[in-house]
Amino acid sequence: MPDVTINLWTLILGAASGLAGVMAAKFGNRLVMGAVAGAATAVILTIARGYF
């Protein structure tokens, strides 16, 4: 039976990016602002992962 593993960093990254996207969607064009904030959060946290 195959094992299933869950990468916690992926969950944290997804949750933080989603939260940032929802919070930023209150301003301007909702789709664009949410996408930009989510992507920026993902990039920042990916870079920060190297320091943890």
Buried (B, 14 or more C-beta within 10 A) or exposed (E): EEEEEEEEEEEEBEEBBBEBBEBBBEEEEEEEBBBBBBEBBBEEBEEEEEEE
